[in-house]
Amino acid sequence: MSAEQLASASDVNPAAIVDAMLGFHKTAALKAAIELDLFTAIAAGSDTPELLAGATGSAERGVRILGDFLTTAGFLTKDGARYGLTPSSQVFLDRKSPAYMGGVADFLTAPENLELFLDNPAAYVRNGGSPGLANMAPDHPVWLKFAEAMIPFVGVSAAGVAAEVASWPKPPRKILDIAAGHGMFGILVAKALPNAEITAVDWAAVLELARRNAEKAGVAGRYRTIAGSAFDVDWGRDYDLILLPNFLHHFDEETCTLLLRKVKASLAPDGRVIAVEFVPNEDRVSPPFAAAFALVMLATTPRGDAYTTSGLSAMARAAGFGGVSVRALPPTPASLVLFEP
Ligand SMILES: Nc1ncnc2c1ncn2[C@@H]1O[C@H](CSCC[C@H]([NH3+])C(=O)O)[C@@H](O)[C@H]1O
């Protein structure tokens, strides 16, 4: 199409393409607003550029331009010169809110993550995964950052899993939490079930944090840790429940099957297995968050992926399970995956 033809075309949108190329602008604006506590200041009544300048120690011109940008991006509202919070900004970005999740930016926008994504995107596409081990290198320090930062986001799924397990007629006692990270999946199950004993597996540095979280939650007496790779360590057997939250997606189907065989062999006779995953529909392009998560795995792991229900069922059956049932964990974009005996 010539420029003249384009000028009269109504079904094409060059701004959408430029906008996508500038996706990192949203990263920058949100990072700045979180660091300056802009959302908290607006919630407390500093809602004009002049007031926000005082409250955040910034130039008035700076907060005006940032506030306007965040309004166009859907994180603020604007009425005259006054900004307001959207329902999600109010719940998740006002530091005084119990559900505050500004801190997750410390992991999601960590320089090492941005570098893996942006340095050479064509390379991981060509290669079908990260050229090296990337985040899957043993003891990779990025996981400590994940464990420190991500509880406000992942903790909601952990609460959903704990509620599910607490509803079972026969409460599990001996529980294994594989790739425990911050530990909140096992810890919230332990809080819900006073007789439950948790064994957490992960890299050593991460487990130190999980242990501290278990202490804070008052369950440290029923919490033990085994440091090392889930593929190598001897984690014992006869577990009533094995948790695999946000772990399978880091690996290809074959490796997941290998791990699931080890999991199956460690179960007590009526033992259950729960994974937590972002599960796209079979079309692999919906719902958007779960579908887009596959790109995170492409950039940051050698062979990870977002698995659909049929993909999870296939690996479950290959490992000797009957299949899986998957249910949403609203309001999170994650799903609870229950392995069938
Ligand atoms: N080979 C491995 N063995 C055990 N843990 C691992 C391995 N590779 C990565 N990890 C851990 O896997 C976790 C993935 S993030 C998931 C953490 C937590 N289960 C949650 O759902 O939020 C990180 O804590 C990593 O340290």
Ligand as a Chemical Component Dictionary entry (heavy atoms), coordinates in Angstrom:
data_LIG
# 
_chem_comp.id                   LIG 
_chem_comp.type                 NON-POLYMER 
_chem_comp.pdbx_formal_charge   1 
_chem_comp.three_letter_code    LIG 
# 
loop_
_chem_comp_atom.comp_id 
_chem_comp_atom.atom_id 
_chem_comp_atom.alt_atom_id 
_chem_comp_atom.type_symbol 
_chem_comp_atom.charge 
_chem_comp_atom.model_Cartn_x 
_chem_comp_atom.model_Cartn_y 
_chem_comp_atom.model_Cartn_z 
_chem_comp_atom.pdbx_ordinal 
LIG N1  N1  N 0 16.183 -28.432 39.537 1  
LIG C1  C1  C 0 15.519 -27.788 40.495 2  
LIG N2  N2  N 0 15.205 -28.427 41.636 3  
LIG C2  C2  C 0 14.518 -27.815 42.625 4  
LIG N3  N3  N 0 14.071 -26.543 42.524 5  
LIG C3  C3  C 0 14.365 -25.870 41.404 6  
LIG C4  C4  C 0 15.093 -26.445 40.348 7  
LIG N4  N4  N 0 15.207 -25.523 39.359 8  
LIG C5  C5  C 0 14.580 -24.407 39.785 9  
LIG N5  N5  N 0 14.077 -24.611 41.010 10 
LIG C6  C6  C 0 13.239 -23.717 41.816 11 
LIG O1  O1  O 0 11.982 -23.664 41.188 12 
LIG C7  C7  C 0 11.294 -22.534 41.665 13 
LIG C8  C8  C 0 10.478 -21.983 40.511 14 
LIG S1  S1  S 0 9.501  -20.596 40.946 15 
LIG C9  C9  C 0 8.163  -21.367 41.817 16 
LIG C10 C10 C 0 8.281  -21.203 43.313 17 
LIG C11 C11 C 0 7.024  -21.586 44.074 18 
LIG N6  N6  N 1 6.734  -23.029 43.969 19 
LIG C12 C12 C 0 5.835  -20.829 43.560 20 
LIG O2  O2  O 0 4.949  -21.445 42.997 21 
LIG O3  O3  O 0 5.807  -19.601 43.686 22 
LIG C13 C13 C 0 12.345 -21.585 42.208 23 
LIG O4  O4  O 0 12.205 -21.454 43.596 24 
LIG C14 C14 C 0 13.665 -22.280 41.853 25 
LIG O5  O5  O 0 14.691 -22.067 42.803 26 
# 
loop_
_chem_comp_bond.comp_id 
_chem_comp_bond.atom_id_1 
_chem_comp_bond.atom_id_2 
_chem_comp_bond.value_order 
_chem_comp_bond.pdbx_ordinal 
LIG N1  C1  SING 1  
LIG C1  N2  SING 2  
LIG C1  C4  DOUB 3  
LIG N2  C2  DOUB 4  
LIG C2  N3  SING 5  
LIG N3  C3  DOUB 6  
LIG C3  C4  SING 7  
LIG C3  N5  SING 8  
LIG C4  N4  SING 9  
LIG N4  C5  DOUB 10 
LIG C5  N5  SING 11 
LIG N5  C6  SING 12 
LIG C6  O1  SING 13 
LIG C6  C14 SING 14 
LIG O1  C7  SING 15 
LIG C7  C8  SING 16 
LIG C7  C13 SING 17 
LIG C8  S1  SING 18 
LIG S1  C9  SING 19 
LIG C9  C10 SING 20 
LIG C10 C11 SING 21 
LIG C11 N6  SING 22 
LIG C11 C12 SING 23 
LIG C12 O2  DOUB 24 
LIG C12 O3  SING 25 
LIG C13 O4  SING 26 
LIG C13 C14 SING 27 
LIG C14 O5  SING 28 
# 
